[in-house]
Amino acid sequence: VGHRIDSQSRADERFAPEREPNVKEAIMKWLTQNQVRSCVCSAHNGSDILFLESLQSFDGSDTRIVLPFPEDKFIEESDKNGADESWVPRFREVLRRASRVTIASSERLGSDDQPYEYANRIIVGQGRILANELQTSLSALAVWNGNRNGAVGGTAMMIDGLLHQGV
């Protein structure tokens, strides 16, 4: 879970593009130290795609992606980043390499960020099932600036939900 890359028009910094190499390095270190080779997550630009690219670099990795609605709408809302559309081919590549892709709804339902909250619940549920199948514990990694803006389906809400569940 984590922040998307900041667009050029973003006023308050969360995940500046120049931090991408350091974040990817930290993700690789965490994956290696924890011997993680399976995941369930979404595929937003920024932390999600960096995580998926990193995990998919390991032979035999199992990456399961959950999107709140179909790919074309998801790309428009979540992976195009202002003038920087370099995340779109990266999104398509991590989807191509995924073990499984779940589309939570055939269309964008609900208002504001409700579809993302719904997808987050599916991610956690599928993560619990996967951990059970692998006879291991569920763990999470977050790329987060520590700010709580109260956005439904946002990073802080996901982290709070995971902590509440003891993850």
N, C-alpha and C positions, 0 to 999 in steps of 0.2 A: 504494500500500500504506500502511497506517497503522492507528492506534488507533481503536477505537470510542469514542464519547462515554461518559464515566464515568457509571455509574448513581449514584443517590443513596446507595446502600448500599456503594459502593466505598470501601475504607479508604485505599488508596494512590492518589494522583492520577496519572493518565496524560494524559487529555484532558478537562479540566474544561469543562462546558457553556458557561461564560462566555467561553471562548477561541474559540468557533465563528466569530464575525465576523472575528477576526484570521487564523485559519487559512484561511478562505474567501478573504480578500483576498490572502494569500500564494500560494494556489493559482492565483488569477486572474492574478497578476503573473507567476508561473512559466509558465503556459500562454501568455500574451501574449509574454513575452520569448523563449520557445523555439518559438513559432509551432506549438504542438501542436494538432492538430485531430482526432486519432484515438487511441483507447486500447482496451486490454483490461484489465478489472479486475473485482473483485467489487462488492458493493453493501451492505456492512455500514453500520449507522448510523455517524455520525461522518465520518471522513476519506474513505471511499469515496464516500458519497453527496454530500458537499461537492464532491469532485473531479468526479463525474459531472454534478451540477447546473451547475457552472462551465463544463465543457467543452460541455455541451449548450446553453449560452447563446449559443454561436457558431453562426451559420448554416452548414449543411453539415457539422457535426461527425459523426464516426463513433464511436459508443460501443458497445463489445462487452462484455457482462457475462457472467461465469462464476459460477454458483452451485454449491456442492458437492452440493446435493440440492434437491428441489422447493421452490417458493416458500413454501408454507404452513409447512413445518417451518423453513425459513430465517428467516422472519419471527419465529417463536417463539424461535429461538435467538439471532438476530443483530440484529434491528431493534427489537424491543420492548425498552425500557430501563427496567425497573422500572415506576414509575408514569407515565413519559413515553413515550407511544405516538405522539408527533408524527412520529417517523421512519417509521412504517408508510406513511402516504400519500405521503411523499417517496420511499420505496423504490418504491412502485407507479408513481409518475410517472416516475422515471428508467428503470425497466424498460419502461414504455410507450413512452418516447422512444428507447430503445436500437435500434441497427441490428441487433443480434443478441443473443440470450440463449442460453447453453449451460448445460444442467443436467448436471453431471458424473455423477450417479448418480440413478436413479429412486427411490431410498430412501436413508435415512441409514445408511451402512455403516461398519464399523470402530469403534474405540473412541476416546473422548476427541476429540482434534482431528485425527485422521487424515484425515477428509473434507476439512478445510480445507487441509491440506498437499497433498492430491491436486488440489484445485481450484487452488491456487497454481501447481502444475506445469503445469496446463493453461493458466493465464493466461500464464505465461512462454512456453510453446510457441506459443500463438496470437499473442502479442506478437511473437515472432521471425518468424512467418509474415507477419504484417501489415507489419512493418518491411521485410521482403524484398519484398513486393508493392509497397510504396510507395518502394522503393529508398532507404531511409533507415536510420539506426541506431536501435537500441532504447534507450530511456531510461526512467528510473523516477523517481518522486517519492514520498517517504515522509514521513508525519506520524508522528513517533516521539519518545519521550522519552529514548531512548538506553539504557534499561535492558534487560538480557538476562535473561529469566526461563526460557528454554529451552523454552517452549511449542511443541509441534509445530504447524506451520501458523500460528504467530504472526508478528507484525511483524518481530521481530529475526531469526527464522529465514529469512523471505523476503528481508530485506535481505542477510543473509550469503550466501544462495544467489545473489542477483543480483550481488553483488560478486565472488563466486567465478567467476562466468561473465563477468566483465568488463563488466557493464552499469553 
